């Protein structure tokens, strides 16, 4: 079930929940007799633009999921394309979960802040997100230090679409050598 709230006084909110494990989640909910406020529909971050129109969401949100994807940078690029001008992409992920889980199971990628910049990496690739997204993306990062905050190692990334992107984002990200 989505963790995004569905109530904002004075506003009508429409929440669309998407996950590559939607079928399994919905089967579990049905088996338990739970009716969620929003049904999750199947979708993959790498193919969001096949499912939704660009600039159709005020908020595009992912919590602890993109590190499980095949190409999280393409997922972030697609999420940015879905955000309206002035809209936000919000990512909340465990820091370096792939490394911490020894790249087992779904844990393929790491999300971190290096040199003050949002980076996605694994054993084969190291991607500074600000080098891939267009200049219309304002990226801010907040990393929680458990010793200081009492929270787990957690990374919050906010990407704001400042103005219309002149050219459409690529469907495929160029391979970095």
HUHU-V94443 format. One record per residue. N is the residue number from 1. RES is the residue in three letters. PSI is psi as a letter, one per 20 degrees, with the letter a starting at -180 (* if undefined). NEAR is the number of other C-alpha atoms within 12 Angstrom. Layout:
n->[N:N]
res->[RES:RES]
psi->[PSI:PSI]
near->[NEAR:NEAR]
//
This chain:
n->[1:2:3:4:5:6:7:8:9:10:11:12:13:14:15:16:17:18:19:20:21:22:23:24:25:26:27:28:29:30:31:32:33:34:35:36:37:38:39:40:41:42:43:44:45:46:47:48:49:50:51:52:53:54:55:56:57:58:59:60:61:62:63:64:65:66:67:68:69:70:71:72:73:74:75:76:77:78:79:80:81:82:83:84:85:86:87:88:89:90:91:92:93:94:95:96:97:98:99:100:101:102:103:104:105:106:107:108:109:110:111:112:113:114:115:116:117:118:119:120:121:122:123:124:125:126:127:128:129:130:131:132:133:134:135:136:137:138:139:140:141:142:143:144:145:146:147:148:149:150:151:152:153:154:155:156:157:158:159:160:161:162:163:164:165:166:167:168:169:170:171:172:173:174:175:176:177]
res->[UNK:UNK:UNK:UNK:UNK:UNK:UNK:UNK:UNK:UNK:UNK:UNK:UNK:UNK:UNK:UNK:UNK:UNK:UNK:UNK:UNK:UNK:UNK:UNK:UNK:UNK:UNK:UNK:UNK:UNK:UNK:UNK:UNK:UNK:UNK:UNK:UNK:UNK:UNK:UNK:UNK:UNK:UNK:UNK:UNK:UNK:UNK:UNK:UNK:UNK:UNK:UNK:UNK:UNK:UNK:UNK:UNK:UNK:UNK:UNK:UNK:UNK:UNK:UNK:UNK:UNK:UNK:UNK:UNK:UNK:UNK:UNK:UNK:UNK:UNK:UNK:UNK:UNK:UNK:UNK:UNK:UNK:UNK:UNK:UNK:UNK:UNK:UNK:UNK:UNK:UNK:UNK:UNK:UNK:UNK:UNK:UNK:UNK:UNK:UNK:UNK:UNK:UNK:UNK:UNK:UNK:UNK:UNK:UNK:UNK:UNK:UNK:UNK:UNK:UNK:UNK:UNK:UNK:UNK:UNK:UNK:UNK:UNK:UNK:UNK:UNK:UNK:UNK:UNK:UNK:UNK:UNK:UNK:UNK:UNK:UNK:UNK:UNK:UNK:UNK:UNK:UNK:UNK:UNK:UNK:UNK:UNK:UNK:UNK:UNK:UNK:UNK:UNK:UNK:UNK:UNK:UNK:UNK:UNK:UNK:UNK:UNK:UNK:UNK:UNK:UNK:UNK:UNK:UNK:UNK:UNK:UNK:UNK:UNK:UNK:UNK:UNK]
psi->[q:q:i:p:q:j:p:o:p:j:q:p:p:o:p:o:p:p:q:i:k:g:g:g:g:h:g:g:g:g:h:i:k:p:o:q:h:p:p:p:q:p:q:q:h:i:k:h:i:i:h:q:q:q:l:j:q:h:p:p:q:p:o:l:h:h:i:i:r:h:n:h:h:h:g:g:g:g:g:g:h:h:p:r:p:i:r:p:p:p:p:o:q:p:p:l:h:g:g:h:j:k:k:q:c:i:n:h:r:q:p:r:p:p:k:j:q:p:p:p:r:a:h:h:q:o:o:o:h:i:i:g:q:r:i:i:p:o:p:q:q:p:p:p:o:h:h:h:i:i:r:r:o:q:p:p:p:p:o:p:o:h:r:p:p:g:q:q:q:q:h:p:p:q:p:p:*]
near->[26:23:18:23:18:18:13:11:8:6:8:10:16:19:26:28:32:32:30:24:22:22:17:17:24:25:17:17:19:15:11:11:10:15:16:19:18:22:24:26:23:20:22:30:37:29:29:32:28:16:19:21:17:25:28:25:28:26:31:40:38:36:27:30:32:40:40:35:29:21:30:38:41:32:38:51:37:38:46:52:47:37:36:27:25:26:29:33:37:32:38:31:36:35:37:33:32:29:23:19:19:16:20:14:15:21:28:29:38:41:45:37:31:22:9:16:25:36:33:41:31:28:15:14:19:25:32:24:35:26:22:30:32:26:21:27:33:27:32:25:30:27:30:22:16:14:10:10:12:10:14:19:24:27:34:29:38:32:41:33:33:21:21:23:24:10:13:18:29:22:22:19:21:14:13:13:7]
//
